[in-house]
Amino acid sequence: MTTLAPERLDATFAALADPTRRAILARLARGEASVKELAEPFAMTQPAISKHLKVLERAGLVERGKDAQRRPCRLVAEPMRDAAGWLGDYRRFWTESYDRLEDLLADE
């Protein structure tokens, strides 16, 4: 089983629980963006988007750079990879459980 710091895993899943934050991450997967650019598709203010970004930053999913006056945001995917690995351990568990059930049913 994959062992991760519970706080990091909790922060990752908490950040991913919100659809706006997932949409922000999907946008950042295409490349860096400013807060203004990230706010464009949403019916919310830039300060509201900034609050979402702070949650993503605390979870380690987003970094903000410095480029003169612009502070571009960029995706940091490692925490999602770690969460996927953690979930993968359970995927193996369920696959093995279904295989055992299938074997049991085949024997009857």
Secondary structure, DSSP 4 states (H G I P E B T S, - for coil): -----HHHHHHHHHHHTSHHHHHHHHHHTT--B-HHHHHTTSSS-HHHHHHHHHHHHHTTSEEE--BTTB--EEE--HHHHHHHHHHHHHHHHHHHHHHHHHHHHHH-
